[in-house]
């Protein structure tokens, strides 16, 4: 009876270890998805702010710099910033050994 009880306890410990492992994998996935969502929210927010308040006309006079060129420059820099933010957070998480790739 004691051997059977120890076997059941060992099995429960093994199952708890497996569950912890799967829980850790879900937390890692959550970190990656949250980082991606945050970086996309950054570019979406800034782009929508400028898109609603700037009259965009890409076919303005040839050679003239209008608001459209500024809009494209801001969107491109925001996209680069979002990628840099996501890469930085993922690198930090890897450095702190929160993520194992």
DAKABEL-V86943 format. One record per helix or strand of 3 or more residues. SS is the DSSP state (a for helix, b for strand). FROM is the first residue (numbers start at 0). TO is the last residue. If there is no record, write none. Layout:
[[SS,FROM,TO] [SS,FROM,TO]]
//
This chain:
[[a,1,52] [a,66,94]]
//
